[in-house]
Amino acid sequence: MPPARRAAVSRRALLLTAARVSALAGLAAAGVSSPPARAAGNRYGNGQYPFTLGVASGAPLPDAVVLWTRILHDPLQASATPPVALPVRWEVAADDAFRTIVAQGAATALPELAHSVHVDVRGLSPARWYWYRFMLGDAVSPVGRTRTAPAAQDLPAALKLAVASCQHWEFGTYAAHRHIAAAAPDLVAFVGDYIYEWGPYQLRHPARAVRADESLTLADYRARYAQYKSDADLQAAHHAAPWILAWDDHEVANDYAGLRDERLDAQFAARRAAAYQAYYEHQPLRLPAPGIQNGMMRMHQRYDWGRLARFHVLDNRQYRAVQACTPERGGSTSVRPRDCGALRDPRRSMLGGEQERWLEQGLKTSAARWNILAQQTLMAQCSQLPLALAGNSRDGRYWTDGWDGYPAARQRLYDVLQASGAGNPLVLSGDVHTFYAAELRPDPLRPAGRANPLVATEFCGTSVTSSSRPQARTLQYVEMNAQLKYGRSDKRGFMLLEVRPERCVVDFRALEDVQDAASKIATVAQFTVLEGKPGLA
């Protein structure tokens, strides 16, 4: 499709999205009774099962949760689902046998939204588990388990939180998700790279990676999500608990920044808009008004878990300044500060001004025991060369796509954390395919003390599948960077946190073999942060 035509199609799709999201919200809020749909379901489905991508829930509030599914009869052939509106029924129950139905209604799966369904179920009780399912004609979806957040004034005894990121289909199985489901968390936080934009379309994880079929159009991204969400282990993790989500670059294109990609493609805005729409269509998101508009979608959100934890879910991609010192191409590089004066330009932001102010307000008003920043990439300084003083400057080599590429913005964030008085800040990160535990201080070269206080503790998870550097190199990074206290890059897996009022315990859970769908898992490191005592205990 020519670029101009692709952009026009994308713009039309986005306009339709805004209208259809409103229509779906109205149906869900009204709790419309479902008309008989048995014959319609059979006719439209041609006898094929329509819930091949499973179900999901997310964005939990004390009285609400978002339920999701997509009607798709064949994950590798969207045309198997006719381009007509389909009436889908849904039920929420207080038990897994659905003896006690607490909410039910109907929604319309619209072809303009890839037959995805988002139901914002309201009027639920706080701090309790529910079970849900969808129905189309005779077909019944898998049953998902979800839960609401605690009431605002309550202080729960514990929160079990799984944190995952970076699940390239081409680099292994989703065994980590099978173990996430088995851990029965209260909540899952996914912090970026849910899909990768390239790879052959097939329903088995391959033995080796092949770069093919780059996603460029809305149809491409929809097909990529269908491929990923066809995986039974990923579905199981979605069926086990509600999710909160942040995105990173590969949901669109590698190392993109705002409206610039690596190739400096003049049509990148249309590509990004298509990718954002496909992301919404495949995730249990509650979009604040105006939702998707002009190719943009607000992802930064705030979720309270009673008085135990406040989640500040950040968007490090959509509003950032372009990476420093790559004038002839987009994307990232590694630079020395002495060779890249733009690196420390105070006008450059990772989050954008509006999101920075939003985060500051959320931290200042937080009464939570723990303040958790769920965001994409390593925040701790990580020089790729030994740090040294060179005259009055600091020398090292830094990757410009991470927070090291936005040091002035990171310093503003540290200043806000200190000034806000927010309790027990924890930073949860992904992106770099490595387990890291770090203690964040404004100046990595000055000794710890009143002039260089600890502002937060960071835990960075490894990838679900995506590959990383050799472990020997990661050990060098830990030795060269004082903020890094632990690093492990040779293992794939996820993080499992137990957050209690008095402490937070973090397990780094690592697979024996990412290529084996039946792989066992073990805790390779465990860390504790005590309430009121920042840093690793």
DAUR-V48237 format. One record per residue. RES is the residue in one small letter. SS is DSSP state (alpha for helix, beta for strand, coil for the rest). PSI is psi in whole degrees, -180 to 180 (* if undefined). OMEGA is omega in degrees with one decimal (NA if undefined). Layout:
# DAUR-V48237
res:RES ss:SS psi:PSI omega:OMEGA
res:RES ss:SS psi:PSI omega:OMEGA
This chain:
# DAUR-V48237
res:m ss:coil psi:131 omega:179.0
res:p ss:coil psi:149 omega:-178.2
res:p ss:alpha psi:-42 omega:-178.8
res:a ss:alpha psi:-41 omega:178.6
res:r ss:alpha psi:-42 omega:179.7
res:r ss:alpha psi:-42 omega:179.6
res:a ss:alpha psi:-41 omega:-179.6
res:a ss:alpha psi:-44 omega:178.4
res:v ss:alpha psi:-43 omega:-179.0
res:s ss:alpha psi:-42 omega:-179.9
res:r ss:alpha psi:-42 omega:178.6
res:r ss:alpha psi:-41 omega:-179.5
res:a ss:alpha psi:-39 omega:-179.7
res:l ss:alpha psi:-40 omega:177.4
res:l ss:alpha psi:-42 omega:177.3
res:l ss:alpha psi:-38 omega:-179.5
res:t ss:alpha psi:-48 omega:-177.7
res:a ss:alpha psi:-44 omega:-179.6
res:a ss:alpha psi:-42 omega:-175.1
res:r ss:alpha psi:-36 omega:177.0
res:v ss:alpha psi:-42 omega:177.3
res:s ss:alpha psi:-42 omega:-179.3
res:a ss:alpha psi:-43 omega:179.8
res:l ss:alpha psi:-42 omega:179.7
res:a ss:alpha psi:-40 omega:179.1
res:g ss:alpha psi:-43 omega:178.3
res:l ss:alpha psi:-46 omega:-177.7
res:a ss:alpha psi:-44 omega:-177.9
res:a ss:alpha psi:-35 omega:-178.3
res:a ss:alpha psi:-17 omega:-177.6
res:g ss:coil psi:45 omega:-175.0
res:v ss:coil psi:135 omega:176.7
res:s ss:coil psi:147 omega:-176.7
res:s ss:coil psi:132 omega:173.4
res:p ss:coil psi:162 omega:176.4
res:p ss:coil psi:130 omega:-175.8
res:a ss:coil psi:14 omega:-175.2
res:r ss:alpha psi:-53 omega:-176.7
res:a ss:alpha psi:-42 omega:-179.8
res:a ss:alpha psi:-43 omega:-179.3
res:g ss:alpha psi:-45 omega:179.7
res:n ss:alpha psi:-43 omega:-176.7
res:r ss:alpha psi:-47 omega:-176.7
res:y ss:alpha psi:-32 omega:-175.0
res:g ss:alpha psi:-9 omega:-178.6
res:n ss:coil psi:35 omega:178.5
res:g ss:coil psi:0 omega:-179.3
res:q ss:coil psi:151 omega:179.7
res:y ss:coil psi:127 omega:-172.5
res:p ss:coil psi:-9 omega:-174.3
res:f ss:beta psi:48 omega:-175.2
res:t ss:coil psi:-17 omega:-179.6
res:l ss:coil psi:7 omega:178.0
res:g ss:coil psi:-157 omega:-179.4
res:v ss:beta psi:169 omega:178.9
res:a ss:beta psi:161 omega:174.3
res:s ss:beta psi:160 omega:-178.8
res:g ss:beta psi:-174 omega:178.0
res:a ss:beta psi:53 omega:-174.8
res:p ss:beta psi:137 omega:172.0
res:l ss:beta psi:170 omega:178.6
res:p ss:coil psi:-26 omega:-177.7
res:d ss:coil psi:12 omega:-171.7
res:a ss:beta psi:158 omega:173.1
res:v ss:beta psi:150 omega:178.0
res:v ss:beta psi:130 omega:176.2
res:l ss:beta psi:144 omega:-176.1
res:w ss:beta psi:147 omega:162.2
res:t ss:beta psi:171 omega:173.1
res:r ss:beta psi:131 omega:176.3
res:i ss:coil psi:113 omega:-179.4
res:l ss:beta psi:114 omega:-174.1
res:h ss:coil psi:-25 omega:-179.9
res:d ss:coil psi:113 omega:-176.0
res:p ss:coil psi:-23 omega:-179.7
res:l ss:coil psi:8 omega:-179.5
res:q ss:coil psi:90 omega:-178.1
res:a ss:alpha psi:-28 omega:-177.8
res:s ss:alpha psi:-12 omega:176.6
res:a ss:alpha psi:-18 omega:174.8
res:t ss:coil psi:114 omega:-175.5
res:p ss:coil psi:147 omega:-177.2
res:p ss:coil psi:60 omega:177.8
res:v ss:coil psi:158 omega:177.2
res:a ss:coil psi:139 omega:-176.7
res:l ss:beta psi:132 omega:179.0
res:p ss:beta psi:118 omega:-176.9
res:v ss:beta psi:130 omega:175.0
res:r ss:beta psi:154 omega:176.9
res:w ss:beta psi:153 omega:178.9
res:e ss:beta psi:144 omega:171.8
res:v ss:beta psi:133 omega:-175.0
res:a ss:beta psi:159 omega:177.3
res:a ss:coil psi:-4 omega:-179.0
res:d ss:coil psi:159 omega:-175.2
res:d ss:coil psi:-14 omega:176.0
res:a ss:coil psi:-2 omega:178.4
res:f ss:coil psi:39 omega:173.8
res:r ss:coil psi:-32 omega:-179.5
res:t ss:coil psi:97 omega:179.4
res:i ss:beta psi:125 omega:-178.7
res:v ss:beta psi:-18 omega:177.8
res:a ss:beta psi:145 omega:177.4
res:q ss:beta psi:162 omega:179.8
res:g ss:beta psi:-160 omega:-178.4
res:a ss:beta psi:151 omega:174.0
res:a ss:beta psi:163 omega:-180.0
res:t ss:beta psi:122 omega:175.8
res:a ss:beta psi:109 omega:-172.0
res:l ss:coil psi:137 omega:177.8
res:p ss:alpha psi:-29 omega:178.2
res:e ss:alpha psi:-21 omega:176.6
res:l ss:alpha psi:30 omega:178.0
res:a ss:coil psi:29 omega:-177.8
res:h ss:coil psi:30 omega:173.8
res:s ss:beta psi:155 omega:-179.4
res:v ss:beta psi:129 omega:173.6
res:h ss:beta psi:119 omega:178.7
res:v ss:beta psi:119 omega:176.8
res:d ss:beta psi:96 omega:-175.1
res:v ss:beta psi:122 omega:-178.1
res:r ss:coil psi:169 omega:175.8
res:g ss:coil psi:19 omega:178.7
res:l ss:coil psi:166 omega:178.1
res:s ss:coil psi:148 omega:-178.7
res:p ss:coil psi:154 omega:169.1
res:a ss:coil psi:44 omega:176.5
res:r ss:coil psi:156 omega:179.5
res:w ss:beta psi:146 omega:173.7
res:y ss:beta psi:162 omega:175.1
res:w ss:beta psi:147 omega:-174.7
res:y ss:beta psi:160 omega:177.3
res:r ss:beta psi:163 omega:176.5
res:f ss:beta psi:158 omega:178.6
res:m ss:beta psi:138 omega:173.3
res:l ss:beta psi:112 omega:-175.1
res:g ss:coil psi:-129 omega:178.6
res:d ss:coil psi:-15 omega:-172.1
res:a ss:beta psi:136 omega:177.4
res:v ss:beta psi:134 omega:-178.6
res:s ss:coil psi:168 omega:165.7
res:p ss:coil psi:157 omega:178.0
res:v ss:coil psi:129 omega:174.8
res:g ss:beta psi:153 omega:175.9
res:r ss:beta psi:135 omega:179.7
res:t ss:beta psi:174 omega:176.4
res:r ss:beta psi:157 omega:177.0
res:t ss:coil psi:160 omega:175.4
res:a ss:coil psi:158 omega:175.6
res:p ss:coil psi:160 omega:175.2
res:a ss:coil psi:152 omega:-173.1
res:a ss:coil psi:-35 omega:-175.2
res:q ss:coil psi:-6 omega:-174.8
res:d ss:coil psi:150 omega:174.9
res:l ss:coil psi:95 omega:-177.8
res:p ss:coil psi:155 omega:179.2
res:a ss:coil psi:-30 omega:-176.5
res:a ss:coil psi:156 omega:171.2
res:l ss:beta psi:124 omega:174.2
res:k ss:beta psi:119 omega:-172.2
res:l ss:beta psi:125 omega:171.9
res:a ss:beta psi:140 omega:-178.5
res:v ss:beta psi:127 omega:-176.9
res:a ss:beta psi:165 omega:179.0
res:s ss:coil psi:164 omega:164.1
res:c ss:coil psi:81 omega:-173.7
res:q ss:coil psi:65 omega:-179.3
res:h ss:coil psi:123 omega:-178.7
res:w ss:alpha psi:-31 omega:-171.9
res:e ss:alpha psi:-4 omega:-170.6
res:f ss:alpha psi:16 omega:175.7
res:g ss:coil psi:-179 omega:179.5
res:t ss:coil psi:172 omega:179.0
res:y ss:coil psi:41 omega:177.5
res:a ss:alpha psi:-32 omega:179.0
res:a ss:alpha psi:-38 omega:180.0
res:h ss:alpha psi:-33 omega:175.4
res:r ss:alpha psi:-39 omega:179.2
res:h ss:alpha psi:-30 omega:172.8
res:i ss:alpha psi:-46 omega:179.0
res:a ss:alpha psi:-42 omega:-178.7
res:a ss:alpha psi:-28 omega:179.9
res:a ss:alpha psi:-13 omega:178.6
res:a ss:coil psi:59 omega:179.2
res:p ss:coil psi:160 omega:171.3
res:d ss:coil psi:-28 omega:-171.3
res:l ss:beta psi:145 omega:173.6
res:v ss:beta psi:132 omega:173.1
res:a ss:beta psi:120 omega:176.3
res:f ss:beta psi:122 omega:-167.7
res:v ss:coil psi:29 omega:167.7
res:g ss:coil psi:155 omega:-178.4
res:d ss:coil psi:55 omega:176.0
res:y ss:coil psi:-40 omega:169.7
res:i ss:coil psi:166 omega:164.9
res:y ss:coil psi:149 omega:-165.7
res:e ss:coil psi:-1 omega:-179.1
res:w ss:coil psi:164 omega:178.5
res:g ss:coil psi:150 omega:178.1
res:p ss:coil psi:149 omega:177.2
res:y ss:coil psi:108 omega:176.1
res:q ss:coil psi:157 omega:-173.5
res:l ss:coil psi:11 omega:171.8
res:r ss:coil psi:142 omega:175.6
res:h ss:coil psi:125 omega:-173.2
res:p ss:coil psi:164 omega:177.7
res:a ss:coil psi:-24 omega:178.6
res:r ss:coil psi:156 omega:-177.6
res:a ss:coil psi:140 omega:175.8
res:v ss:coil psi:123 omega:179.8
res:r ss:coil psi:114 omega:-177.6
res:a ss:coil psi:165 omega:170.5
res:d ss:coil psi:56 omega:176.9
res:e ss:coil psi:135 omega:178.8
res:s ss:coil psi:125 omega:180.0
res:l ss:coil psi:-30 omega:-174.1
res:t ss:coil psi:170 omega:177.2
res:l ss:alpha psi:-42 omega:178.4
res:a ss:alpha psi:-39 omega:179.0
res:d ss:alpha psi:-49 omega:-177.9
res:y ss:alpha psi:-38 omega:176.2
res:r ss:alpha psi:-42 omega:179.3
res:a ss:alpha psi:-37 omega:179.8
res:r ss:alpha psi:-44 omega:177.1
res:y ss:alpha psi:-39 omega:179.0
res:a ss:alpha psi:-42 omega:177.1
res:q ss:alpha psi:-51 omega:-176.3
res:y ss:alpha psi:-45 omega:-174.0
res:k ss:alpha psi:-6 omega:172.9
res:s ss:coil psi:-16 omega:-176.3
res:d ss:coil psi:129 omega:-175.5
res:a ss:alpha psi:-35 omega:-179.0
res:d ss:alpha psi:-39 omega:175.0
res:l ss:alpha psi:-42 omega:176.1
res:q ss:alpha psi:-41 omega:-178.9
res:a ss:alpha psi:-40 omega:178.4
res:a ss:alpha psi:-37 omega:175.3
res:h ss:alpha psi:-35 omega:-178.4
res:h ss:alpha psi:-16 omega:-172.7
res:a ss:alpha psi:-27 omega:-171.6
res:a ss:coil psi:162 omega:173.6
res:p ss:beta psi:154 omega:-179.9
res:w ss:beta psi:149 omega:161.5
res:i ss:beta psi:144 omega:-167.6
res:l ss:beta psi:142 omega:165.1
res:a ss:coil psi:154 omega:176.8
res:w ss:coil psi:165 omega:175.0
res:d ss:coil psi:-143 omega:-172.6
res:d ss:coil psi:-38 omega:-169.5
res:h ss:coil psi:-12 omega:168.7
res:e ss:coil psi:-14 omega:177.3
res:v ss:coil psi:-72 omega:-178.4
res:a ss:coil psi:149 omega:-176.3
res:n ss:coil psi:128 omega:171.0
res:d ss:coil psi:28 omega:176.9
res:y ss:coil psi:154 omega:179.0
res:a ss:beta psi:113 omega:-178.9
res:g ss:coil psi:-115 omega:-179.5
res:l ss:coil psi:26 omega:178.0
res:r ss:beta psi:132 omega:175.7
res:d ss:coil psi:-179 omega:-176.8
res:e ss:coil psi:-35 omega:-173.1
res:r ss:coil psi:0 omega:-175.8
res:l ss:coil psi:43 omega:-177.8
res:d ss:coil psi:125 omega:-179.7
res:a ss:coil psi:-20 omega:-179.8
res:q ss:coil psi:16 omega:-174.3
res:f ss:alpha psi:-32 omega:179.6
res:a ss:alpha psi:-41 omega:178.7
res:a ss:alpha psi:-40 omega:177.8
res:r ss:alpha psi:-45 omega:-179.7
res:r ss:alpha psi:-42 omega:179.2
res:a ss:alpha psi:-41 omega:177.8
res:a ss:alpha psi:-43 omega:-179.6
res:a ss:alpha psi:-40 omega:178.9
res:y ss:alpha psi:-42 omega:179.7
res:q ss:alpha psi:-44 omega:179.5
res:a ss:alpha psi:-36 omega:177.7
res:y ss:alpha psi:-49 omega:178.1
res:y ss:alpha psi:-44 omega:-176.6
res:e ss:alpha psi:-18 omega:-172.9
res:h ss:coil psi:12 omega:-178.7
res:q ss:coil psi:151 omega:179.3
res:p ss:coil psi:73 omega:-174.6
res:l ss:coil psi:144 omega:168.8
res:r ss:coil psi:106 omega:-177.2
res:l ss:coil psi:128 omega:172.9
res:p ss:coil psi:156 omega:177.2
res:a ss:coil psi:140 omega:4.6
res:p ss:coil psi:19 omega:178.8
res:g ss:coil psi:-131 omega:177.6
res:i ss:beta psi:122 omega:-177.2
res:q ss:beta psi:130 omega:178.0
res:n ss:coil psi:39 omega:176.9
res:g ss:coil psi:15 omega:180.0
res:m ss:beta psi:154 omega:-178.6
res:m ss:beta psi:122 omega:-178.5
res:r ss:coil psi:120 omega:179.9
res:m ss:coil psi:-23 omega:-178.2
res:h ss:coil psi:125 omega:-174.1
res:q ss:beta psi:163 omega:179.9
res:r ss:beta psi:131 omega:178.7
res:y ss:beta psi:130 omega:177.4
res:d ss:beta psi:136 omega:173.6
res:w ss:beta psi:72 omega:-172.0
res:g ss:coil psi:-142 omega:176.0
res:r ss:coil psi:6 omega:-179.4
res:l ss:coil psi:-47 omega:-173.9
res:a ss:beta psi:144 omega:168.3
res:r ss:beta psi:126 omega:176.8
res:f ss:beta psi:123 omega:172.8
res:h ss:beta psi:99 omega:-175.7
res:v ss:beta psi:117 omega:-170.2
res:l ss:coil psi:156 omega:175.6
res:d ss:coil psi:105 omega:-177.4
res:n ss:coil psi:6 omega:-172.3
res:r ss:coil psi:-48 omega:-165.3
res:q ss:coil psi:-31 omega:-171.5
res:y ss:coil psi:2 omega:-173.7
res:r ss:coil psi:154 omega:168.8
res:a ss:coil psi:154 omega:179.1
res:v ss:coil psi:155 omega:-178.3
res:q ss:coil psi:146 omega:-176.2
res:a ss:coil psi:145 omega:167.3
res:c ss:coil psi:40 omega:169.5
res:t ss:coil psi:64 omega:-171.0
res:p ss:coil psi:-27 omega:-174.3
res:e ss:coil psi:-2 omega:178.1
res:r ss:coil psi:169 omega:175.3
res:g ss:coil psi:-170 omega:176.9
res:g ss:coil psi:-165 omega:-170.9
res:s ss:coil psi:170 omega:172.9
res:t ss:coil psi:-179 omega:172.6
res:s ss:beta psi:130 omega:-173.5
res:v ss:beta psi:159 omega:167.0
res:r ss:coil psi:138 omega:-179.6
res:p ss:alpha psi:-34 omega:-178.9
res:r ss:alpha psi:-20 omega:-179.9
res:d ss:alpha psi:0 omega:-174.3
res:c ss:coil psi:86 omega:-177.5
res:g ss:alpha psi:-28 omega:-178.4
res:a ss:alpha psi:-17 omega:-173.9
res:l ss:alpha psi:-40 omega:-175.0
res:r ss:alpha psi:18 omega:176.9
res:d ss:coil psi:118 omega:-176.3
res:p ss:coil psi:-14 omega:179.4
res:r ss:coil psi:-15 omega:-176.8
res:r ss:coil psi:137 omega:-176.9
res:s ss:coil psi:147 omega:172.0
res:m ss:coil psi:-36 omega:-173.4
res:l ss:coil psi:-18 omega:-171.7
res:g ss:coil psi:151 omega:-173.9
res:g ss:alpha psi:-43 omega:-177.2
res:e ss:alpha psi:-42 omega:-179.6
res:q ss:alpha psi:-35 omega:175.2
res:e ss:alpha psi:-45 omega:180.0
res:r ss:alpha psi:-39 omega:177.5
res:w ss:alpha psi:-44 omega:178.9
res:l ss:alpha psi:-43 omega:179.2
res:e ss:alpha psi:-44 omega:179.9
res:q ss:alpha psi:-40 omega:-179.6
res:g ss:alpha psi:-35 omega:177.1
res:l ss:alpha psi:-42 omega:-178.0
res:k ss:alpha psi:-34 omega:-176.1
res:t ss:coil psi:2 omega:-174.8
res:s ss:coil psi:130 omega:172.7
res:a ss:coil psi:11 omega:-175.3
res:a ss:coil psi:149 omega:175.9
res:r ss:coil psi:-39 omega:-179.6
res:w ss:beta psi:135 omega:175.7
res:n ss:beta psi:115 omega:-170.7
res:i ss:beta psi:118 omega:175.4
res:l ss:beta psi:106 omega:177.4
res:a ss:beta psi:111 omega:-173.2
res:q ss:beta psi:179 omega:-160.4
res:q ss:beta psi:-48 omega:-162.3
res:t ss:beta psi:162 omega:-176.4
res:l ss:coil psi:129 omega:-179.7
res:m ss:coil psi:-31 omega:-179.9
res:a ss:coil psi:145 omega:176.1
res:q ss:coil psi:135 omega:-177.6
res:c ss:coil psi:86 omega:176.2
res:s ss:coil psi:141 omega:177.6
res:q ss:coil psi:-4 omega:174.5
res:l ss:coil psi:159 omega:177.9
res:p ss:coil psi:135 omega:177.5
res:l ss:coil psi:140 omega:178.3
res:a ss:beta psi:156 omega:174.8
res:l ss:beta psi:128 omega:178.1
res:a ss:beta psi:95 omega:-173.7
res:g ss:coil psi:-124 omega:178.3
res:n ss:coil psi:10 omega:-179.8
res:s ss:beta psi:163 omega:177.5
res:r ss:beta psi:133 omega:-175.6
res:d ss:beta psi:144 omega:176.9
res:g ss:coil psi:-168 omega:174.1
res:r ss:coil psi:131 omega:-170.4
res:y ss:beta psi:144 omega:175.9
res:w ss:beta psi:126 omega:-169.0
res:t ss:coil psi:-6 omega:179.7
res:d ss:coil psi:-20 omega:179.7
res:g ss:coil psi:-170 omega:-179.4
res:w ss:alpha psi:-25 omega:175.5
res:d ss:alpha psi:-23 omega:177.3
res:g ss:alpha psi:-2 omega:-177.8
res:y ss:alpha psi:58 omega:-172.5
res:p ss:alpha psi:-34 omega:179.7
res:a ss:alpha psi:-39 omega:177.2
res:a ss:alpha psi:-39 omega:177.8
res:r ss:alpha psi:-40 omega:178.3
res:q ss:alpha psi:-39 omega:176.6
res:r ss:alpha psi:-40 omega:178.7
res:l ss:alpha psi:-44 omega:177.5
res:y ss:alpha psi:-41 omega:179.9
res:d ss:alpha psi:-41 omega:178.9
res:v ss:alpha psi:-43 omega:178.2
res:l ss:alpha psi:-44 omega:179.9
res:q ss:alpha psi:-45 omega:-174.2
res:a ss:alpha psi:-26 omega:-173.3
res:s ss:alpha psi:-29 omega:-174.3
res:g ss:coil psi:11 omega:-179.8
res:a ss:coil psi:138 omega:-174.6
res:g ss:coil psi:133 omega:166.3
res:n ss:coil psi:67 omega:179.9
res:p ss:beta psi:132 omega:172.5
res:l ss:beta psi:136 omega:175.5
res:v ss:beta psi:125 omega:177.2
res:l ss:beta psi:129 omega:-170.1
res:s ss:beta psi:167 omega:175.9
res:g ss:beta psi:-139 omega:169.0
res:d ss:coil psi:-44 omega:-169.5
res:v ss:coil psi:6 omega:172.4
res:h ss:coil psi:38 omega:-175.5
res:t ss:coil psi:138 omega:168.7
res:f ss:beta psi:125 omega:172.4
res:y ss:beta psi:143 omega:164.7
res:a ss:beta psi:131 omega:-172.4
res:a ss:beta psi:153 omega:173.0
res:e ss:beta psi:120 omega:-170.6
res:l ss:beta psi:121 omega:174.6
res:r ss:beta psi:150 omega:-177.3
res:p ss:coil psi:-36 omega:-175.6
res:d ss:coil psi:111 omega:-177.0
res:p ss:coil psi:-13 omega:-177.6
res:l ss:coil psi:-14 omega:179.5
res:r ss:coil psi:150 omega:179.4
res:p ss:coil psi:155 omega:177.6
res:a ss:coil psi:145 omega:179.6
res:g ss:beta psi:-172 omega:-176.8
res:r ss:coil psi:-33 omega:179.6
res:a ss:coil psi:-13 omega:-179.4
res:n ss:beta psi:68 omega:-170.8
res:p ss:coil psi:159 omega:173.0
res:l ss:beta psi:122 omega:-176.2
res:v ss:beta psi:-23 omega:179.7
res:a ss:beta psi:161 omega:172.5
res:t ss:beta psi:135 omega:-177.2
res:e ss:beta psi:138 omega:172.1
res:f ss:beta psi:121 omega:-179.3
res:c ss:beta psi:129 omega:-178.2
res:g ss:coil psi:152 omega:171.8
res:t ss:coil psi:-176 omega:-178.5
res:s ss:coil psi:159 omega:170.3
res:v ss:coil psi:-41 omega:179.1
res:t ss:coil psi:-33 omega:-165.3
res:s ss:coil psi:142 omega:-171.7
res:s ss:coil psi:167 omega:-176.5
res:s ss:coil psi:-173 omega:-179.4
res:r ss:coil psi:166 omega:175.6
res:p ss:coil psi:149 omega:-178.8
res:q ss:alpha psi:-34 omega:-179.8
res:a ss:alpha psi:-38 omega:178.4
res:r ss:alpha psi:-40 omega:178.0
res:t ss:alpha psi:-39 omega:176.7
res:l ss:alpha psi:-34 omega:175.1
res:q ss:alpha psi:-41 omega:178.0
res:y ss:alpha psi:-44 omega:179.7
res:v ss:alpha psi:-41 omega:-179.7
res:e ss:alpha psi:-34 omega:-174.6
res:m ss:alpha psi:-18 omega:-173.1
res:n ss:coil psi:113 omega:-172.0
res:a ss:coil psi:-27 omega:-178.9
res:q ss:coil psi:-27 omega:-177.8
res:l ss:beta psi:122 omega:-178.2
res:k ss:beta psi:-16 omega:-179.2
res:y ss:beta psi:144 omega:175.3
res:g ss:beta psi:138 omega:179.6
res:r ss:beta psi:112 omega:-174.4
res:s ss:coil psi:-1 omega:-175.8
res:d ss:coil psi:6 omega:-176.7
res:k ss:coil psi:147 omega:175.7
res:r ss:coil psi:153 omega:-179.9
res:g ss:beta psi:-137 omega:-176.8
res:f ss:beta psi:175 omega:175.8
res:m ss:beta psi:144 omega:175.8
res:l ss:beta psi:120 omega:-177.0
res:l ss:beta psi:141 omega:167.3
res:e ss:beta psi:109 omega:-177.0
res:v ss:beta psi:119 omega:176.9
res:r ss:coil psi:163 omega:179.9
res:p ss:coil psi:-35 omega:-173.5
res:e ss:coil psi:-14 omega:-177.5
res:r ss:beta psi:163 omega:171.5
res:c ss:beta psi:124 omega:179.1
res:v ss:beta psi:129 omega:-176.0
res:v ss:beta psi:122 omega:175.1
res:d ss:beta psi:130 omega:169.5
res:f ss:beta psi:111 omega:-174.2
res:r ss:beta psi:122 omega:-171.7
res:a ss:beta psi:137 omega:178.1
res:l ss:beta psi:151 omega:171.2
res:e ss:coil psi:-43 omega:-175.6
res:d ss:coil psi:110 omega:-176.5
res:v ss:coil psi:-20 omega:179.5
res:q ss:coil psi:-11 omega:-177.1
res:d ss:coil psi:114 omega:-179.1
res:a ss:coil psi:-21 omega:178.9
res:a ss:coil psi:16 omega:-176.0
res:s ss:coil psi:141 omega:170.9
res:k ss:coil psi:169 omega:-178.7
res:i ss:beta psi:153 omega:179.7
res:a ss:beta psi:158 omega:174.5
res:t ss:beta psi:117 omega:-178.9
res:v ss:beta psi:-15 omega:175.9
res:a ss:beta psi:149 omega:177.2
res:q ss:beta psi:139 omega:-178.4
res:f ss:beta psi:151 omega:178.1
res:t ss:beta psi:136 omega:170.9
res:v ss:beta psi:126 omega:-179.0
res:l ss:beta psi:143 omega:178.1
res:e ss:coil psi:131 omega:178.3
res:g ss:coil psi:0 omega:-179.4
res:k ss:beta psi:85 omega:-176.1
res:p ss:coil psi:151 omega:-178.2
res:g ss:coil psi:174 omega:-177.6
res:l ss:coil psi:127 omega:-178.1
res:a ss:coil psi:* omega:NA
